[in-house]
Amino acid sequence: MAAAAAVAGVLPLLAGAPAFAHGAPTTPISRTAACAAGGGTATGTAACKAARAANGGPFGTFDNLRVPNVNGNDKKFVPDGKLCSGGLDAFKGLDLARDDFPSTTVTGGKSLAIKYRATLPHAGSFRIYLTKQGFDPSKKLAWADLGSKLAEIKDPPLRDGAYQMSVKLPSDRTGRHILYIVWQTSSTPDTYYSCSDVVFKKASTPASAAPVATKKSVATKKPSASPSPSATEEAAPAPAAAEETSEAPQQTQAITPVGEQSQVTLGHGIVAGALLLGGGVLAYALINGLLRKRRENR
């Protein structure tokens, strides 16, 4: 009877207490975890201050952005422009179109780790979306801004107080986007919504190509033990050029046919013989004259 009385005394207190909240993404940081009470440490940022001002008062607790009895009819219960708040007035400031909400830097084409903090675990599935390329953060998020579903993960493992999962990000995204997560529980009638702002890294500039060696540099380069075919062809003279160099002197010589050369040689011999004979006759005449003159003088 005493125990029953104690329970009876506690029940009214439980009935008057607010419903225990359940969860929200902390990696990549969601707007509710960044700006609402009990979440991260970014509540003092300009975007969070503006969101609270637009909200007209403080947000509900960060892990209590939930809508009951949706049963997969998300677009029916959450209208365009109110996706980040789940259509709830207690979180309407999160729907502001701003590009300075706390964000996470990500890389296209890589896997993204997701930690969904669970203050009260539930069975269920997580549907994960990403805005399309060309998304304009200066406009409120609409269902048409979301691309195809990146993944649907049912009952991921719960470690260190958070559901742990990962998705492969598309490689064609650039700039600022929103990762949108819908957690539809199967152990309660509730569905949770969240916006996580992400910024894709710029593509790295490819390394500049190595300079191509000119023929001059190749020609002056000392030959290696096993030169590559291209280097050998450039360093060695072309065969045609070598032939032209060896034949050039022959092209400037006067070539005399064999028959004509013999005639020239014979002619030169006759002339030489005649000169010698003439010289001998003249010498004989001179000597004979000198001898005759000496005889006469005697």
C-alpha positions as CSV (number, residue, x, y, z in Angstrom):
1,M,0.0,0.0,0.0
2,A,2.9,2.4,0.7
3,A,4.4,1.7,-2.7
4,A,1.1,2.2,-4.4
5,A,0.7,5.5,-2.6
6,A,4.2,6.6,-3.7
7,V,3.5,5.8,-7.3
8,A,0.2,7.6,-7.1
9,G,2.0,10.6,-5.8
10,V,4.6,10.6,-8.6
11,L,2.2,10.1,-11.5
12,P,0.8,13.7,-11.4
13,L,4.3,15.0,-11.4
14,L,5.2,12.9,-14.5
15,A,2.0,14.0,-16.3
16,G,2.9,17.6,-15.8
17,A,6.6,17.2,-16.9
18,P,7.6,17.9,-20.5
19,A,8.1,14.9,-22.8
20,F,11.6,13.5,-22.7
21,A,13.5,14.5,-25.9
22,H,15.3,12.1,-28.1
23,G,18.1,13.2,-30.5
24,A,19.7,15.3,-33.2
25,P,22.9,15.3,-35.4
26,T,26.0,16.7,-33.9
27,T,28.4,15.6,-36.7
28,P,28.0,17.3,-39.1
29,I,26.6,19.9,-36.7
30,S,22.9,20.5,-37.2
31,R,21.2,23.9,-36.8
32,T,19.2,22.7,-33.8
33,A,22.3,21.3,-32.1
34,A,24.3,24.5,-32.8
35,C,21.6,27.0,-31.8
36,A,19.2,25.4,-29.4
37,A,19.6,24.8,-25.7
38,G,21.6,21.7,-24.7
39,G,23.3,21.4,-28.0
40,G,26.8,22.7,-29.0
41,T,28.7,25.8,-28.1
42,A,27.8,27.9,-31.1
43,T,24.7,29.5,-29.7
44,G,26.4,32.9,-29.6
45,T,27.1,33.1,-33.4
46,A,25.4,35.8,-35.4
47,A,23.3,33.2,-37.3
48,C,22.0,31.6,-34.1
49,K,21.2,35.0,-32.5
50,A,19.3,36.0,-35.6
51,A,17.5,32.6,-35.6
52,R,16.4,33.1,-31.9
53,A,15.3,36.7,-32.7
54,A,13.2,35.4,-35.7
55,N,11.9,32.7,-33.4
56,G,10.4,35.3,-31.1
57,G,11.8,33.4,-28.1
58,P,14.2,30.6,-27.1
59,F,14.1,27.3,-29.0
60,G,12.9,24.1,-27.5
61,T,15.7,21.7,-26.5
62,F,18.0,20.7,-29.3
63,D,16.9,17.1,-29.4
64,N,13.1,17.6,-29.5
65,L,12.5,18.7,-33.1
66,R,9.9,16.0,-33.8
67,V,6.6,15.7,-35.5
68,P,4.1,12.9,-34.5
69,N,2.1,10.6,-36.8
70,V,3.8,11.5,-40.0
71,N,4.1,7.9,-41.2
72,G,6.4,8.8,-44.1
73,N,4.2,11.6,-45.5
74,D,6.9,14.2,-44.9
75,K,5.8,16.7,-47.6
76,K,2.3,16.7,-46.2
77,F,3.4,17.7,-42.7
78,V,6.4,19.8,-43.4
79,P,5.8,22.5,-46.1
80,D,8.5,24.1,-48.3
81,G,10.5,26.8,-46.6
82,K,10.0,25.0,-43.2
83,L,12.1,21.9,-43.6
84,C,14.8,22.9,-41.0
85,S,12.1,23.6,-38.3
86,G,10.0,20.6,-39.3
87,G,7.1,23.0,-39.5
88,L,7.2,23.6,-35.7
89,D,6.8,27.2,-34.4
90,A,9.2,26.4,-31.6
91,F,12.0,26.1,-34.1
92,K,10.9,28.4,-36.9
93,G,14.0,30.6,-36.6
94,L,16.1,27.7,-38.0
95,D,14.4,28.2,-41.4
96,L,16.2,31.5,-42.0
97,A,18.0,31.7,-45.4
98,R,21.5,32.5,-44.3
99,D,25.0,31.3,-45.4
100,D,26.6,31.7,-42.0
101,F,25.0,29.0,-39.8
102,P,27.7,26.9,-38.1
103,S,29.0,24.5,-40.8
104,T,31.2,21.5,-41.4
105,T,33.8,21.3,-44.2
106,V,33.4,18.1,-46.3
107,T,35.1,16.6,-49.4
108,G,33.1,15.5,-52.5
109,G,33.5,11.9,-53.5
110,K,34.5,10.9,-49.9
111,S,32.6,9.1,-47.1
112,L,31.1,11.4,-44.5
113,A,30.8,10.2,-40.9
114,I,27.6,11.0,-39.2
115,K,26.9,11.0,-35.4
116,Y,23.3,11.4,-34.4
117,R,23.2,12.0,-30.7
118,A,20.5,10.0,-29.0
119,T,19.4,11.2,-25.6
120,L,16.7,8.5,-25.7
121,P,17.4,5.7,-28.2
122,H,14.7,4.4,-30.5
123,A,14.5,1.9,-33.3
124,G,13.9,3.3,-36.7
125,S,15.4,4.4,-40.1
126,F,17.4,7.4,-41.1
127,R,16.8,8.9,-44.6
128,I,19.7,11.1,-45.7
129,Y,19.5,13.8,-48.5
130,L,21.8,16.5,-49.9
131,T,20.8,19.6,-51.7
132,K,21.4,19.6,-55.5
133,Q,24.3,21.3,-57.2
134,G,23.4,25.0,-57.7
135,F,21.5,25.2,-54.4
136,D,21.1,28.9,-53.3
137,P,21.5,29.3,-49.5
138,S,20.0,32.8,-49.8
139,K,16.6,31.1,-50.3
140,K,14.7,29.0,-47.8
141,L,15.0,25.2,-48.3
142,A,12.3,23.5,-50.3
143,W,11.8,19.8,-51.0
144,A,12.7,20.4,-54.7
145,D,16.1,21.5,-53.6
146,L,17.0,18.1,-52.3
147,G,18.6,15.6,-54.7
148,S,18.0,11.9,-54.7
149,K,18.3,10.1,-51.3
150,L,21.9,9.4,-50.5
151,A,21.1,6.6,-48.2
152,E,18.5,5.0,-45.9
153,I,20.0,3.3,-42.9
154,K,17.9,1.2,-40.5
155,D,18.9,0.8,-36.9
156,P,22.5,1.9,-37.1
157,P,24.8,1.0,-34.1
158,L,24.6,3.1,-31.0
159,R,28.1,4.0,-29.6
160,D,29.1,6.6,-27.1
161,G,25.6,8.0,-26.9
162,A,25.2,8.5,-30.7
163,Y,24.0,6.6,-33.7
164,Q,27.1,6.0,-35.9
165,M,26.8,5.9,-39.7
166,S,28.4,7.2,-42.9
167,V,27.4,8.1,-46.4
168,K,29.3,8.6,-49.7
169,L,29.1,12.2,-50.8
170,P,28.7,12.9,-54.5
171,S,31.8,14.4,-56.3
172,D,29.9,17.1,-58.3
173,R,29.0,19.4,-55.4
174,T,30.7,22.7,-54.8
175,G,30.2,25.5,-52.3
176,R,27.6,25.5,-49.5
177,H,24.9,22.9,-49.1
178,I,22.5,21.3,-46.6
179,L,22.6,17.7,-45.4
180,Y,19.0,16.9,-44.6
181,I,18.3,14.0,-42.2
182,V,14.8,12.4,-41.5
183,W,14.7,10.0,-38.6
184,Q,11.5,8.0,-38.7
185,T,11.2,5.9,-35.5
186,S,9.5,2.6,-35.5
187,S,9.1,2.3,-31.7
188,T,7.3,5.7,-31.4
189,P,4.9,7.6,-33.7
190,D,7.5,10.5,-34.0
191,T,9.7,11.7,-37.0
192,Y,12.6,14.0,-36.5
193,Y,14.0,16.5,-39.0
194,S,17.4,18.3,-39.1
195,C,19.5,20.6,-41.3
196,S,23.3,20.4,-41.2
197,D,25.1,23.0,-43.1
198,V,28.2,21.7,-45.0
199,V,30.8,23.4,-47.2
200,F,32.6,21.4,-49.9
201,K,36.3,22.0,-50.3
202,K,37.5,23.5,-53.5
203,A,39.2,21.1,-55.9
204,S,43.0,21.2,-55.5
205,T,45.0,22.7,-58.4
206,P,46.9,19.9,-60.3
207,A,50.7,20.1,-60.2
208,S,52.3,21.8,-63.2
209,A,53.8,19.5,-65.7
210,A,57.6,19.2,-65.8
211,P,59.2,21.3,-68.6
212,V,60.0,19.4,-71.8
213,A,63.7,19.2,-72.7
214,T,64.6,21.1,-75.8
215,K,66.9,19.5,-78.5
216,K,69.7,21.8,-77.4
217,S,69.6,20.6,-73.8
218,V,69.4,17.0,-74.9
219,A,72.3,17.4,-77.3
220,T,74.6,18.8,-74.6
221,K,73.5,16.3,-72.0
222,K,76.0,13.5,-71.3
223,P,74.7,10.1,-72.7
224,S,73.5,7.8,-70.0
225,A,74.3,4.1,-69.8
226,S,70.9,3.2,-71.4
227,P,69.5,6.3,-73.1
228,S,65.9,6.3,-74.0
229,P,65.0,5.9,-77.7
230,S,63.7,9.5,-78.0
231,A,66.9,10.9,-76.4
232,T,69.1,8.9,-78.7
233,E,67.3,10.0,-81.8
234,E,67.6,13.7,-80.9
235,A,71.3,13.5,-79.8
236,A,72.6,11.5,-82.8
237,P,72.6,13.1,-86.2
238,A,70.1,11.9,-88.7
239,P,71.5,9.3,-91.2
240,A,70.6,11.6,-94.2
241,A,72.6,14.5,-92.8
242,A,75.7,12.2,-92.4
243,E,75.5,11.1,-96.0
244,E,75.3,14.6,-97.2
245,T,78.4,15.6,-95.2
246,S,80.6,12.8,-96.6
247,E,79.6,13.3,-100.2
248,A,79.9,17.1,-100.3
249,P,83.7,17.2,-101.2
250,Q,83.1,14.8,-104.1
251,Q,80.5,17.0,-105.6
252,T,83.1,19.9,-106.0
253,Q,85.8,17.8,-107.8
254,A,86.2,17.9,-111.6
255,I,86.0,14.2,-112.6
256,T,87.8,13.3,-115.9
257,P,86.8,10.1,-117.8
258,V,89.5,7.5,-118.0
259,G,89.9,7.7,-121.9
260,E,90.3,11.5,-121.8
261,Q,92.8,11.2,-118.9
262,S,95.1,8.9,-121.0
263,Q,95.0,11.3,-124.0
264,V,96.0,14.2,-121.7
265,T,98.8,12.2,-120.3
266,L,100.1,11.2,-123.8
267,G,99.9,14.8,-125.0
268,H,101.9,16.0,-122.0
269,G,104.6,13.3,-122.7
270,I,105.0,14.4,-126.4
271,V,105.4,18.0,-125.4
272,A,107.9,17.1,-122.8
273,G,109.9,15.0,-125.2
274,A,109.9,17.7,-127.9
275,L,111.2,20.2,-125.3
276,L,114.0,17.9,-124.3
277,L,115.0,17.1,-127.9
278,G,114.9,20.8,-128.8
279,G,117.0,21.6,-125.8
280,G,119.6,18.9,-126.8
281,V,119.9,20.1,-130.4
282,L,120.4,23.7,-129.2
283,A,123.0,22.6,-126.7
284,Y,124.8,20.6,-129.3
285,A,124.8,23.5,-131.8
286,L,126.2,25.9,-129.1
287,I,129.0,23.4,-128.1
288,N,129.8,22.7,-131.8
289,G,130.0,26.4,-132.5
290,L,132.3,27.0,-129.6
291,L,134.7,24.2,-130.7
292,R,134.8,25.5,-134.3
293,K,135.6,29.0,-133.1
294,R,138.5,27.7,-131.0
295,R,140.0,25.8,-134.0
296,E,139.8,28.9,-136.2
297,N,141.6,31.0,-133.5
298,R,144.5,28.6,-133.5
